Amino acid sequence: IPTRIRIPELGISAPLARVGLDQAGGIDVPAQGDRNLAGWYQGGVTPGEKGTAAIAGHVDTAAGPAVFYPLGALPRGSRIEIDRADGSVAAFVVDGVEAFARDDFPTARVFGDATRPELRLLTCGGTYSKKTHYSGNVVVFAHLVP
């Protein structure tokens, strides 16, 4: 079970909560009370197992920037480390970061099954309005490294 995410390049070190699906069928995020908390989608694979693991976090809250605020600036080749309950660490390297409009989100590409251990980090992105919230998502694509 993943317990913490660390992204040294961005100075991120955050505990992980377990999350499921929201009412719309998308991956839920942790409550906004803790801005330094990300959520591992427990309906998928554990980071480091074969397949696509997903972790979501807020870009901001009413109180200010949140855990994944700097995610869009993560350079290709950066390292992401996932601490696990058994004391092991699953290390991933970033393949790329992309932004997608909410209405054009490539669900199969982001969450589809993978033949190797892969990781997706997700947060909100695009323009913001109080009525419709964010117009899209930022997604980090990464794969496990030995």
Buried (B, 14 or more C-beta within 10 A) or exposed (E): EBBBBBBEBBEBBBBBBEBEEEEEEBBBBBEEEBBEBBBBBBEBBBBBEEBBBBBBBBBBBEEEEBBBBBBBEBEEEBBBBBBBEEEEEBBBBBBEBBEBEBEEBEEEEBBEEBEEBBBBBBBBBBEEEEEEEBBBBBBBBBBBEE
